[in-house]
Amino acid sequence: MSQVVIGMIGAGNMADALIKGLLGRHVLLPDAVWATNRSNRERLAALQARYSIRGTPTKPALLAASNVLILAVKPKDTLQLLAELEGTVRTDQLTISVIAGIPLAVLEAKLPGVPLIRAMPNTSAAVLASATALTAGLHATDEHVRTATRIFDAVGDTVLVPEEVLDVVTGLSGSGPAYVYRLIEAMIHGGTELGLTGDLARRLAVQTLIGAARMLAESREDPGELRRRVTSPGGTTMAALGVLEDRGFALAVRDAISRAAERAREMAREFGGRDGQDAKR
Ligand SMILES: NC(=O)c1ccc[n+]([C@@H]2O[C@H](COP(=O)([O-])OP(=O)(O)OC[C@H]3O[C@@H](n4cnc5c(N)ncnc54)[C@H](OP(=O)(O)O)[C@@H]3O)[C@@H](O)[C@H]2O)c1
């Protein structure tokens, strides 16, 4: 990626995670990363100092220097940002939006002819372990998708999906870390109610999660198969799983993903997109 110069528009948590991954994994040199924000000069200066990147309080220098833009503002600030960018982004500038819930159609209407990619990372980008889905806009080429994939591979694992499934992706991996945190909270609570100290319950629960995740990632076995292997007939695990299924565990998770996806569609409609998709697709 020696030719790539990235301009981060928005210098918050997601920009920080991406910069950390890109520099930490030597995908880019600090000189090839620009960042700007709206008004918080201290936060921009801290980001600039932490990574020795180029910070600028205004957009023109960043827009002139970058061939890849990353839009990393909150959804509520998007329309204001698009108004500022209208007519200033070049059609040779790959523009990647990590903004949750803003459909490509909305971005394409304001940035006509610009190659756009929508990305849905998750909060684990901060520890370089995001599950990220990308979806390509009308003017994005395979080369643009390869560049975006390399950027997000620096903070985890990246998949390419059509925009119509991005809401489900949001429900599964975008919001997913919170479901896992909720499960771990419940395990810690259960352990402490039954006599463990909080520290011990946390330590055991977190290591159990890490171990199970590594088994899944490294063995590539079906999770059902791994579950069956630790479930001896008549044993403790079988007794526990029986309780979870009686209480509707799998159904609750399925409905949670479905509700999050529906909420993503509602949010997209609030921004004038049609169910999160471009009507032209
Ligand atoms: N955090 C995550 O793990 C995560 C995961 C998936 C998706 N996302 C998406 O990533 C986006 C950013 O999230 P975040 O957590 O990084 O938010 P954040 O920490 O609040 O950062 C938002 C940044 O946007 C800047 N900004 C707002 N309006 C601007 C404008 N008109 N021009 C330039 N900069 C502007 C803010 O500047 P000031 O501070 O000066 O106001 C701030 O630097 C969100 O849309 C979110 O949905 C985040």
Ligand as a Chemical Component Dictionary entry (heavy atoms), coordinates in Angstrom:
data_LIG
# 
_chem_comp.id                   LIG 
_chem_comp.type                 NON-POLYMER 
_chem_comp.pdbx_formal_charge   0 
_chem_comp.three_letter_code    LIG 
# 
loop_
_chem_comp_atom.comp_id 
_chem_comp_atom.atom_id 
_chem_comp_atom.alt_atom_id 
_chem_comp_atom.type_symbol 
_chem_comp_atom.charge 
_chem_comp_atom.model_Cartn_x 
_chem_comp_atom.model_Cartn_y 
_chem_comp_atom.model_Cartn_z 
_chem_comp_atom.pdbx_ordinal 
LIG N1  N1  N 0  -16.476 2.736  17.941 1  
LIG C1  C1  C 0  -16.693 1.596  17.330 2  
LIG O1  O1  O 0  -16.233 0.530  17.720 3  
LIG C2  C2  C 0  -17.508 1.537  16.071 4  
LIG C3  C3  C 0  -17.879 0.294  15.520 5  
LIG C4  C4  C 0  -18.585 0.286  14.304 6  
LIG C5  C5  C 0  -18.908 1.469  13.673 7  
LIG N2  N2  N 1  -18.555 2.647  14.264 8  
LIG C6  C6  C 0  -18.939 3.875  13.607 9  
LIG O2  O2  O 0  -17.811 4.718  13.531 10 
LIG C7  C7  C 0  -18.255 6.065  13.577 11 
LIG C8  C8  C 0  -17.378 6.833  14.551 12 
LIG O3  O3  O 0  -17.535 6.282  15.839 13 
LIG P1  P1  P 0  -16.542 6.692  17.021 14 
LIG O4  O4  O 0  -16.823 5.767  18.135 15 
LIG O5  O5  O -1 -15.163 6.823  16.487 16 
LIG O6  O6  O 0  -17.118 8.171  17.355 17 
LIG P2  P2  P 0  -16.407 9.352  18.189 18 
LIG O7  O7  O 0  -15.332 8.797  19.072 19 
LIG O8  O8  O 0  -17.500 10.168 18.781 20 
LIG O9  O9  O 0  -15.675 10.225 17.051 21 
LIG C9  C9  C 0  -16.420 10.963 16.105 22 
LIG C10 C10 C 0  -15.465 11.953 15.450 23 
LIG O10 O10 O 0  -16.149 12.632 14.404 24 
LIG C11 C11 C 0  -15.719 14.005 14.428 25 
LIG N3  N3  N 0  -16.649 14.820 13.638 26 
LIG C12 C12 C 0  -17.971 15.046 13.819 27 
LIG N4  N4  N 0  -18.449 15.867 12.839 28 
LIG C13 C13 C 0  -17.409 16.165 12.039 29 
LIG C14 C14 C 0  -17.249 16.947 10.869 30 
LIG N5  N5  N 0  -18.290 17.601 10.327 31 
LIG N6  N6  N 0  -16.015 17.034 10.290 32 
LIG C15 C15 C 0  -14.937 16.377 10.830 33 
LIG N7  N7  N 0  -15.039 15.610 11.941 34 
LIG C16 C16 C 0  -16.249 15.506 12.532 35 
LIG C17 C17 C 0  -15.670 14.307 15.892 36 
LIG O11 O11 O 0  -14.956 15.508 16.121 37 
LIG P3  P3  P 0  -15.124 16.353 17.513 38 
LIG O12 O12 O 0  -14.619 15.444 18.593 39 
LIG O13 O13 O 0  -14.261 17.539 17.286 40 
LIG O14 O14 O 0  -16.592 16.651 17.624 41 
LIG C18 C18 C 0  -14.942 13.049 16.393 42 
LIG O15 O15 O 0  -13.559 13.192 16.162 43 
LIG C19 C19 C 0  -19.727 6.050  14.006 44 
LIG O16 O16 O 0  -20.548 6.370  12.891 45 
LIG C20 C20 C 0  -19.967 4.633  14.424 46 
LIG O17 O17 O 0  -21.259 4.218  14.048 47 
LIG C21 C21 C 0  -17.870 2.709  15.433 48 
# 
loop_
_chem_comp_bond.comp_id 
_chem_comp_bond.atom_id_1 
_chem_comp_bond.atom_id_2 
_chem_comp_bond.value_order 
_chem_comp_bond.pdbx_ordinal 
LIG N1  C1  SING 1  
LIG C1  O1  DOUB 2  
LIG C1  C2  SING 3  
LIG C2  C3  SING 4  
LIG C2  C21 DOUB 5  
LIG C3  C4  DOUB 6  
LIG C4  C5  SING 7  
LIG C5  N2  DOUB 8  
LIG N2  C6  SING 9  
LIG N2  C21 SING 10 
LIG C6  O2  SING 11 
LIG C6  C20 SING 12 
LIG O2  C7  SING 13 
LIG C7  C8  SING 14 
LIG C7  C19 SING 15 
LIG C8  O3  SING 16 
LIG O3  P1  SING 17 
LIG P1  O4  DOUB 18 
LIG P1  O5  SING 19 
LIG P1  O6  SING 20 
LIG O6  P2  SING 21 
LIG P2  O7  DOUB 22 
LIG P2  O8  SING 23 
LIG P2  O9  SING 24 
LIG O9  C9  SING 25 
LIG C9  C10 SING 26 
LIG C10 O10 SING 27 
LIG C10 C18 SING 28 
LIG O10 C11 SING 29 
LIG C11 N3  SING 30 
LIG C11 C17 SING 31 
LIG N3  C12 SING 32 
LIG N3  C16 SING 33 
LIG C12 N4  DOUB 34 
LIG N4  C13 SING 35 
LIG C13 C14 SING 36 
LIG C13 C16 DOUB 37 
LIG C14 N5  SING 38 
LIG C14 N6  DOUB 39 
LIG N6  C15 SING 40 
LIG C15 N7  DOUB 41 
LIG N7  C16 SING 42 
LIG C17 O11 SING 43 
LIG C17 C18 SING 44 
LIG O11 P3  SING 45 
LIG P3  O12 DOUB 46 
LIG P3  O13 SING 47 
LIG P3  O14 SING 48 
LIG C18 O15 SING 49 
LIG C19 O16 SING 50 
LIG C19 C20 SING 51 
LIG C20 O17 SING 52 
# 
